[in-house]
């Protein structure tokens, strides 16, 4: 098939987030034999005018997408977090190419969908890294939820290449990468106080501690335990892609008991904790029992790479959209 993938692709970041989901997804389609045209919508908007402003580039951006569809005539237009693409542009594309399928993916939490909820009315399929029933929280209609599918966070065999469980010389006993925001500050403060004798890797808490690019994976691969802790851990099946970055690179992942996440990863593949006390006890246990730590980390790595790799996810997306067996 021919696919136009309209997503961020972070062109302005000089490869610092080369592991983002948009590139992994395009890789999956290509490795399954499809042609993919990456349409970097923010970059196109930015350079569409002499002002180098995304805001002023919105109109030419939307015209460029319509022109791209006319030139390529793809079977599928796949939209990422394409907030600059207008609903009328999608309707125009359907008008000029009636047989095209238009789908969208979303890897942020559901509450940020409010601004583009009208788009769900006019696209064919929607893929989200939360239980689709969570869309009821923002009053999405039942008929719209019926065309939504769960999208697991997934790895890429050419990007997630490390096996931390094979490491001999670790830098960090315990790793957390994420913002020091109001939703996580209490948990982060607890970590700092609870483990004074451990080698803690705390990154991304402020601008000075942000890591990206190869440094990001070097840090993950030299850690024994990695913490998956999102802003909201009560959204069914939702996690940021941090969980797969850790697991698919061989770290033992600790996560709060997110509703229904155990349908994705079992207790043999991840360590769930219920509260701070439980977290501390389990961290100390697995650090003092390296064979058990390595066993679960390896199981998690195997699950990520065999069930949630880029080719499998891309293939499932195509099957869902085109109703193939």
N, C-alpha and C positions, 0 to 999 in steps of 0.2 A: 504494500500500500504506500501511498504518498501521504505524508503527515506534515502539517505546519504546526510547529510547537511554539506557541506565543507565551514566553515566560521571561523572567528577569535575566538569567545567565550571568549576572553580576560582572558585566564587561568592564566596568570602571574600577573594579577591585584588583585587577592585575593578577588574577589566579589565586587570591588569598582564600577564597571559599570554593575551590574547584570541586569540592565534595558535596555541593548542594544538590537537592533533589532534582532540579530541572535537568542538569547534565546527566545524572544517573538515569533518569527516565528516557532521555534521548538515546543514551547508550544502549538501553535495553531494547528499544524499538529497532535500532540499527542492527544490533547483534541478532535480532530475530528476522532480519532480511528486509526491513522496511526502509524507505527513503524518508529522511527527516530533515526539514528545513527549520533551523533554529532562528526564530524571530525575536530578537532581544528588544522588547518593546520600550523599556525605559531608556536604553541607549539611543534608540531611534528617535524617541521624543526629545531627548536632550540635545541632539545634534541636528534637529530639524529646522532650527531657527538660529539666527546670528547671536541670540541672547544665551544660548546653551542652557535653556531652562525647560524642564519637563512640563511645567505648567503651560508655557506658550507653545509647546510642541505637541499638545494633545490632538489638535485638529489634523495637522499633517501626519501624525502617527496613525490615526484611524484611517486616513486615506491610503497610507502606505500598506496597511494590513489588507485592505480591500484589493489594492493593486496586486499584492503578493498572491492572494487567493486566486485572482483572475489569471495570473501568469502560470501558477503551478497547477491549479485545479486539483487540490488534494482530496483524498477520500475523507480525511479527518482534520479538523482544526481543534487542537488541544490547547486550552488556556490554562496557564498557571495563575499566580496571584496578579492577574492583569487588570488592576484597578483603573488604569487609564483607558481601557477599551470601553467604548460606549455601547449601550444596548442597541441603539439604532444601527451601529456598525455590524453587529451580529445579525440583525434582521436583514440588513442589506446583503450580507454575504449569503444568507439563505435564499434571498431573492435571485441573486445572480448564479448561484449554484445549488439548485433545489435538493440534490441528492447528497450533499455534504452532511457529515455528522459533526456536531460541535459538542465537545465535552470540556469539563474543567476539573482541576484538582486543587485541593486546599489542605495545607499542612499546619495551619495556625489553629488556635482554639476557636470555637464556634462563635464567640461573642463578636469577633471582628468581621463576621459575615453580614452584619446588619446593613452595612452601607451598599452592599451589592446583592441583596436578597432578590431584587427584581430580576436579576440575570438568571436565577435558577428557573424562572418561569419559561425561558425561551431556549435554553440549551437542552441537549438530549440526555446527557448523563453528568453526574457530579460525583467525584471521588474525594473522600474526606478521611483524615486520620483520627476520627472520633466515631463512635457509634452513631449512625445516621439518626437514630431516635433522639439524640441530644439536640438536634435542630429544633425540637419542640420548645427548647428553652428560649429561642428567639422568635417563636410564633410562626415558624415555617409550616405551610399547609401540608396535610397528609399526602395529597397527590404529588407534591413535590418531593417529599421524603421518600416516596416509593421509587423514584428514579435516582436515588443516592446510594452509593456503595461505600463500604469501608475500605480504606486504603492503608495497608500496613506501612509503617516506616520500613524502608528496605535498603539493602546494601548494594555494593557494586564490586564485582570480582576484580576489577582493575584499579579500584580506589582503596577499598578496605582490605589491605594486603597483609596486615600484621597479625601476630598471634602472641599476645602479651603473656599468655599462660606458659609459653616456652622461655620467657625471659629469665635470665639468671641474676642479673644485677638491676634491681628496681630502684627508681628514683623516689617513687611515692608509694606509701602504703594505702593511702586513701585520696581519691581524686574527685573534685567537684568543679565542673566548668559551667558557669551560668551567672546571670546578673544578680547583684545584691539589691533586689527590689523588695517592696513591702511584703510581698507574698512569701518570700524566702528568707528574709533577714533573720527571723527567729531561729530557723533551722540551721542556718550558716553560723550564727553566733553560738549555738549549741555545739556544733562540730568543733569550733575553735577551743571551747572550754573543756569538752569531754575527752579530747585526745591530745594532751600536751606532749606526750612522748612519741607520737607517731610522726612520720614524714608526710605532712599534709600538702597536697597540691590543690590550691584554691585559685582558680583563674576566671577571668571575665567579670570579676566583682566590680571593677572600675576600668576606666580607659587604659590605665597603666598595666593592667594584668591580662588584657585580652591576648589570646593566642589564636593563630590561624595558619593556614597553609600547611607546609610540612611540619612546622613546630607543633601544630595541633595533634597530628598523628604520632609524632615522636613522644609527646607527653603521654598520650593515651597508652601507647604500647609499652611504656616503662612504668605502668601503674598496676598494682595488685587488685584493688577494688575501685570501681567507679560508681558514682552516685547519680541516679536518674531522678531528678526532683523538679517537676514543672511548677508553674505558677498556680495551677489548679489541679489537684490530684484526685478530684472527685468527678471528673468527666469520664463517662464510660469509654474505655478502650483508648483514651487519648494519652499520648506522650509526645513531647518534642522528639525530633530525630536524634537527640543526644543518646537515646537508648540504643539505637542501632549502631551509632558511631562507636560506642563502648563495646557492645556485645560482638559486633562483627570484626572487631580487632582484638578479641581474646581477653578482655577484661572481665572479671567477675562483677556483674551488675547488681547493685542494690537499688530497690525501688519501693516506694510506699505502695500499699495495697490499693492500686487504682481499680475501680470497678470493672470487672470482666477482662482485665488484662491477662488474667490467668488462662483465658481461652487462647491467647496468643503464645505466651511463654509460661511454662509450668515451673513448679518448684525445683525441678531437676536442671533448669536452664537459667534461673535467675533467683535472687534472694529477695523475698518480700519482707517488709517490716511494717509493724502496725503503729508504733510511736517511737519517741526518742529513746526510751529505755530499751525497747526491743532492738532498735537500731544499734545502740552501743554494744549490747550483749552479743549480737550476731557479728558485728565487725571484729570484736575481740576474739570471738570463737574462730572465725575463718582465717584470721591472720595467724592464729596459733595452730591451725590445722591446714597447712598448705596443700596437702594431697586432696582434701575435700574441696578447697577453693579452686584448685586447678581442674578438678573433675567437672564441677558445675560450669566454670568458665568455658571449658572445651565443649560441653554440651550446648551452651548458648551460642558459641561460635558456629557449631555445626548446624544448629537450627536456623540461624540467620542466613547462612550461605546456601543451605539446601532448600529452604522454604520461602525465603524472603530476599532473593537476589533480583537484580535488575531485569533479567530475561523473563523470569517467572511473572513478576509484577506487570511488566509491559505486555506480556501475552494475555494475562488475565484482563487487563484493561481493554485490549482489542476484542477479546471474546465477549465481554460484557456489552460493549458498545454495538458490536455487529451481530450479537446474538448467535455466536458460533458455538458449537458443541465442543 
